[in-house]
Amino acid sequence: MGLYSEHEGGSRGFALVGGVISGLLFAATMTLVFRRLDLATQAALGDTPAPVRRAALRALQRRRPVPADPEIRAAGVRLAEHQLAQLRRWRIAALVIWSLLLIINVVSLLDDGSLWRLVLIPLYLCLLVYQFSRPRYLRRRIKLLEAAG
């Protein structure tokens, strides 16, 4: 919004104000979204102590060894199941959003040749791949954490 205003004949001041307003709205929205996600994660882990929460998050990372502590493994399973439920819940919306953004950017690249599109297209492709590969990874990690017990 703000960057295109000057290019289209607007003033720099208008572009700056538009950019600041857009940035503030985006920051406020992301703050609310991530706060809600954080509260949902806390609810999934219940009254688990903070060190165990951090260890459970690490237990879900790729190539990390399965923790020996059964409390950490159990928290890791709860966290993975919560993440899996969130991914299932948002799967269709994410597919639509990332696909539309990908299509829009491919069409825009063909139309205006902007090199920024060459940055965004791989980004949206990666987000699509992540959306469909993460559940399989989480299911495998849940099996590993449960089998170690």
Backbone bond lengths (Angstrom), bond angles and torsions (degrees), N, CA, C in turn:
res aa  C-N    CA-C-N  psi(-1)  N-CA   C-N-CA  omega(-1)  CA-C   N-CA-C  phi
1 M - - - 1.443 - - 1.514 110.15 -
2 G 1.309 117.73 -59.76 1.443 121.58 -175.49 1.517 113.49 -68.00
3 L 1.344 118.06 -40.40 1.448 120.58 -177.28 1.519 112.19 -69.30
4 Y 1.306 118.24 -30.90 1.454 120.79 -177.08 1.527 112.52 -81.65
5 S 1.316 118.52 -18.92 1.464 120.94 -176.75 1.518 112.28 -61.90
6 E 1.330 117.41 -44.85 1.464 119.58 -179.26 1.529 109.64 -68.35
7 H 1.313 116.44 -39.85 1.465 120.72 -179.83 1.523 110.88 -61.59
8 E 1.309 116.84 -34.30 1.459 121.33 -177.40 1.527 112.25 -90.60
9 G 1.315 118.38 12.55 1.449 120.36 176.28 1.517 114.33 105.33
10 G 1.315 119.07 -0.29 1.459 121.51 178.85 1.523 110.37 -81.39
11 S 1.320 116.59 174.43 1.464 120.81 -179.45 1.522 110.54 -88.34
12 R 1.326 115.77 163.22 1.469 120.09 177.35 1.519 110.81 -66.51
13 G 1.331 117.04 -36.99 1.467 120.54 178.88 1.515 111.40 -61.74
14 F 1.322 116.54 -42.74 1.461 120.84 178.21 1.525 110.30 -64.20
15 A 1.338 115.90 -41.64 1.462 120.09 178.40 1.526 110.79 -63.20
16 L 1.331 116.90 -41.64 1.461 121.26 -179.72 1.528 111.33 -65.28
17 V 1.326 116.65 -46.57 1.471 120.37 179.57 1.523 110.14 -62.48
18 G 1.327 116.90 -43.10 1.469 120.35 178.39 1.517 111.89 -62.08
19 G 1.342 116.07 -40.49 1.458 120.43 178.52 1.520 112.47 -65.66
20 V 1.332 116.24 -42.34 1.471 120.61 179.23 1.529 110.52 -64.67
21 I 1.323 116.74 -45.56 1.470 120.16 179.81 1.522 110.44 -62.58
22 S 1.334 117.22 -44.58 1.470 120.85 178.42 1.519 110.67 -61.23
23 G 1.335 116.59 -43.71 1.460 120.63 179.72 1.518 112.65 -63.01
24 L 1.324 116.36 -41.79 1.472 120.00 178.84 1.527 111.40 -65.96
25 L 1.316 116.85 -42.16 1.471 120.03 177.96 1.525 110.98 -63.92
26 F 1.317 116.78 -42.12 1.460 120.59 178.38 1.528 110.61 -63.56
27 A 1.335 116.95 -45.14 1.471 120.70 179.78 1.525 111.47 -62.01
28 A 1.325 117.17 -41.81 1.462 120.54 179.20 1.526 110.73 -64.68
29 T 1.310 116.51 -43.05 1.469 120.47 179.18 1.522 111.27 -63.04
30 M 1.326 116.81 -46.48 1.467 120.15 -179.13 1.530 111.39 -65.96
31 T 1.325 117.00 -34.51 1.460 120.25 177.09 1.522 110.09 -61.82
32 L 1.312 116.80 -45.96 1.467 120.60 179.12 1.518 111.60 -65.06
33 V 1.317 117.12 -42.99 1.470 120.88 -179.10 1.521 110.38 -63.17
34 F 1.336 117.16 -49.13 1.462 119.62 -177.31 1.524 112.48 -70.48
35 R 1.311 117.58 -29.90 1.470 119.63 175.03 1.521 110.05 -65.41
36 R 1.329 115.51 -42.26 1.468 119.87 178.80 1.531 110.90 -64.23
37 L 1.327 116.75 -41.83 1.464 120.26 177.28 1.528 111.30 -63.74
38 D 1.322 116.49 -39.61 1.456 120.82 179.01 1.527 111.24 -64.71
39 L 1.327 116.27 -41.80 1.471 119.68 177.81 1.524 111.20 -64.36
40 A 1.328 116.86 -39.13 1.467 120.22 178.56 1.526 110.69 -65.78
41 T 1.332 117.10 -38.33 1.459 120.79 177.78 1.526 110.44 -66.47
42 Q 1.328 116.71 -41.93 1.464 120.02 177.11 1.520 111.21 -62.11
43 A 1.330 116.61 -39.41 1.467 120.11 178.31 1.528 110.63 -65.05
44 A 1.338 117.13 -37.88 1.465 120.55 179.81 1.526 111.49 -66.20
45 L 1.335 116.35 -33.28 1.463 119.74 -178.78 1.521 113.06 -91.88
46 G 1.324 117.24 -8.96 1.452 120.72 176.67 1.516 112.52 63.02
47 D 1.332 115.77 -137.45 1.470 120.33 -176.64 1.531 112.16 -93.05
48 T 1.306 116.45 31.55 1.460 121.49 178.22 1.532 108.99 -65.37
49 P 1.327 118.07 133.12 1.471 120.62 179.38 1.532 111.66 -61.60
50 A 1.322 115.97 152.42 1.472 121.85 -176.71 1.534 113.61 -56.34
51 P 1.334 119.37 -42.72 1.479 118.11 179.35 1.534 112.35 -62.97
52 V 1.327 116.36 -34.96 1.464 119.99 178.86 1.532 109.77 -71.01
53 R 1.338 116.86 -37.25 1.478 120.74 176.32 1.517 110.71 -59.62
54 R 1.335 116.10 -47.60 1.467 120.07 -179.71 1.527 110.33 -63.04
55 A 1.320 116.57 -41.13 1.462 120.00 179.10 1.527 110.70 -66.42
56 A 1.334 117.38 -35.19 1.468 120.84 177.78 1.522 110.69 -66.55
57 L 1.323 116.73 -39.68 1.469 119.98 175.79 1.524 110.85 -62.21
58 R 1.315 116.36 -42.38 1.466 119.73 178.17 1.524 110.98 -66.10
59 A 1.324 116.63 -32.90 1.464 120.44 -179.32 1.522 111.98 -65.42
60 L 1.324 117.53 -21.98 1.462 120.64 179.98 1.519 112.78 -88.18
61 Q 1.306 117.79 -7.61 1.460 119.83 -177.93 1.520 110.85 -75.97
62 R 1.297 115.09 148.67 1.471 121.01 179.90 1.525 110.66 -61.36
63 R 1.298 113.88 145.96 1.467 123.46 175.18 1.524 114.08 62.15
64 R 1.304 116.93 16.15 1.461 119.58 174.50 1.525 107.19 -91.10
65 P 1.319 116.77 142.24 1.463 118.02 175.98 1.529 110.87 -68.18
66 V 1.312 115.27 153.20 1.462 120.08 177.40 1.529 107.54 -69.46
67 P 1.335 117.46 129.18 1.475 119.95 -178.59 1.529 111.67 -63.95
68 A 1.309 114.95 147.92 1.460 120.25 179.09 1.528 111.59 -78.93
69 D 1.314 117.63 -28.98 1.461 123.01 -176.96 1.535 110.35 -72.45
70 P 1.346 117.39 121.35 1.470 119.90 -178.73 1.531 113.36 -64.45
71 E 1.334 117.30 -29.06 1.466 120.21 178.28 1.540 110.48 -66.62
72 I 1.326 115.96 -40.36 1.470 120.31 178.52 1.524 110.24 -68.46
73 R 1.332 117.13 -40.82 1.471 120.38 178.14 1.520 110.91 -62.37
74 A 1.331 116.99 -42.81 1.467 120.81 -179.95 1.528 110.76 -64.78
75 A 1.324 116.60 -41.78 1.467 120.35 177.40 1.530 110.11 -65.47
76 G 1.319 116.90 -38.04 1.466 121.25 177.40 1.522 111.72 -63.04
77 V 1.328 116.46 -40.34 1.470 120.71 177.53 1.527 110.02 -64.62
78 R 1.331 116.96 -45.77 1.476 119.76 178.78 1.529 111.43 -60.77
79 L 1.320 115.51 -42.03 1.457 120.07 179.42 1.533 111.14 -66.21
80 A 1.313 117.75 -42.65 1.467 121.19 178.94 1.526 110.68 -64.66
81 E 1.330 116.78 -40.86 1.462 119.48 178.12 1.525 111.20 -64.93
82 H 1.330 116.24 -37.36 1.467 120.36 176.56 1.531 110.49 -64.22
83 Q 1.331 116.79 -46.16 1.467 120.04 178.82 1.526 111.22 -62.75
84 L 1.313 116.68 -39.19 1.464 121.16 178.55 1.529 110.84 -63.21
85 A 1.317 116.41 -42.10 1.471 120.28 178.20 1.530 110.62 -64.41
86 Q 1.331 117.32 -40.39 1.460 120.43 178.19 1.528 111.13 -64.15
87 L 1.328 116.51 -42.20 1.464 119.48 178.94 1.532 111.29 -64.18
88 R 1.330 116.47 -40.89 1.472 119.60 177.35 1.525 110.69 -63.30
89 R 1.308 115.64 -41.30 1.461 120.85 -177.13 1.527 112.09 -62.94
90 W 1.328 116.83 -37.93 1.457 121.43 -175.16 1.526 113.52 -102.99
91 R 1.326 117.77 8.73 1.465 120.80 -173.76 1.528 113.00 -59.06
92 I 1.326 118.46 -49.94 1.466 121.51 -177.09 1.530 110.29 -66.56
93 A 1.331 117.14 -45.15 1.466 120.25 179.44 1.523 110.48 -60.71
94 A 1.329 117.23 -43.60 1.464 120.34 179.85 1.526 110.75 -64.80
95 L 1.312 117.03 -41.54 1.467 120.64 178.30 1.529 110.33 -59.28
96 V 1.320 116.65 -45.94 1.466 120.92 -179.64 1.525 110.87 -65.04
97 I 1.320 117.26 -48.31 1.468 121.20 -176.65 1.523 111.51 -63.55
98 W 1.348 117.60 -52.80 1.464 119.79 -177.02 1.524 111.00 -65.85
99 S 1.336 117.38 -36.26 1.464 119.93 178.31 1.528 111.31 -66.70
100 L 1.330 116.88 -44.52 1.458 119.84 178.56 1.531 111.39 -62.55
101 L 1.324 116.52 -44.62 1.460 119.48 178.38 1.526 111.46 -62.75
102 L 1.314 116.44 -37.76 1.459 120.43 177.30 1.524 110.85 -64.13
103 I 1.315 117.00 -47.78 1.471 121.61 179.69 1.529 110.72 -62.33
104 I 1.331 116.46 -45.41 1.470 120.28 179.84 1.531 110.67 -59.59
105 N 1.319 116.70 -42.17 1.458 119.69 -178.38 1.526 112.60 -72.01
106 V 1.311 118.21 -35.07 1.468 120.33 175.90 1.524 109.69 -65.57
107 V 1.325 117.28 -45.52 1.465 120.85 178.56 1.527 110.15 -62.70
108 S 1.336 117.18 -42.55 1.466 120.62 179.23 1.524 111.24 -64.79
109 L 1.327 116.94 -38.16 1.464 120.11 177.48 1.526 110.16 -61.44
110 L 1.316 116.22 -44.05 1.464 119.96 178.94 1.520 111.69 -68.20
111 D 1.333 116.38 -30.54 1.464 120.57 -177.53 1.528 112.62 -80.01
112 D 1.347 116.83 -53.23 1.471 118.62 -173.95 1.523 114.06 -109.87
113 G 1.328 118.15 -9.75 1.456 121.19 177.03 1.519 115.07 67.88
114 S 1.327 118.05 19.08 1.462 121.70 -179.19 1.530 110.64 -64.93
115 L 1.325 115.40 129.19 1.463 119.73 -178.88 1.530 112.45 -68.93
116 W 1.341 118.18 -19.30 1.463 120.72 176.59 1.519 110.72 -61.06
117 R 1.315 116.34 -29.04 1.462 120.19 178.98 1.525 110.73 -63.83
118 L 1.328 116.48 -30.55 1.464 120.07 179.34 1.526 111.85 -70.40
119 V 1.319 117.19 -16.39 1.462 121.39 174.06 1.525 109.49 -87.53
120 L 1.318 116.46 -42.08 1.463 121.08 -174.77 1.526 113.18 -73.90
121 I 1.307 117.98 -36.60 1.470 120.59 -177.61 1.531 111.29 -60.01
122 P 1.340 120.14 -50.35 1.469 118.69 176.57 1.531 113.24 -62.70
123 L 1.336 116.29 -33.92 1.463 119.75 177.84 1.523 110.74 -60.01
124 Y 1.322 116.89 -49.16 1.465 120.11 -179.36 1.522 111.52 -67.34
125 L 1.322 117.43 -33.80 1.469 120.03 174.91 1.531 110.61 -63.54
126 C 1.330 116.27 -43.28 1.477 120.16 178.45 1.526 111.27 -62.79
127 L 1.329 116.99 -40.45 1.463 119.91 178.74 1.526 111.32 -65.32
128 L 1.320 117.28 -36.81 1.470 119.95 175.55 1.525 111.08 -64.44
129 V 1.320 116.39 -45.86 1.470 120.67 179.22 1.525 110.16 -61.76
130 Y 1.326 116.92 -43.85 1.466 121.14 179.22 1.530 110.89 -59.24
131 Q 1.316 116.12 -44.09 1.460 121.15 -177.29 1.528 111.51 -58.39
132 F 1.328 116.43 -30.94 1.458 119.32 -177.08 1.521 114.03 -102.23
133 S 1.333 117.74 -16.75 1.463 119.43 178.84 1.532 112.28 -93.90
134 R 1.309 118.22 -28.03 1.468 121.32 -176.95 1.540 113.26 -62.06
135 P 1.340 119.74 -42.91 1.470 117.82 179.26 1.531 113.06 -59.42
136 R 1.327 117.29 -40.48 1.469 120.46 179.13 1.531 109.61 -62.91
137 Y 1.323 116.69 -42.97 1.457 120.28 177.90 1.525 110.92 -62.09
138 L 1.326 117.54 -45.12 1.469 120.33 -178.91 1.522 111.40 -62.95
139 R 1.334 117.14 -40.45 1.474 119.18 177.81 1.526 111.11 -62.67
140 R 1.333 117.64 -41.16 1.474 120.60 177.50 1.524 110.57 -64.93
141 R 1.318 116.76 -40.40 1.464 120.02 -178.44 1.533 110.53 -68.45
142 I 1.319 117.61 -36.80 1.472 120.91 175.93 1.523 109.76 -60.62
143 K 1.332 116.81 -45.34 1.475 120.29 178.50 1.531 111.36 -60.46
144 L 1.325 117.01 -41.98 1.465 119.99 177.95 1.519 112.10 -63.16
145 L 1.331 116.22 -44.65 1.464 119.89 -178.55 1.522 111.11 -66.33
146 E 1.325 117.03 -38.79 1.474 120.12 179.66 1.525 111.68 -73.24
147 A 1.315 116.85 -36.39 1.463 120.17 -178.71 1.531 112.23 -69.99
148 A 1.321 116.96 -26.25 1.455 120.29 -178.88 1.519 112.37 -71.80
149 G 1.317 116.30 -16.62 1.466 120.24 -176.93 1.448 111.61 -81.50
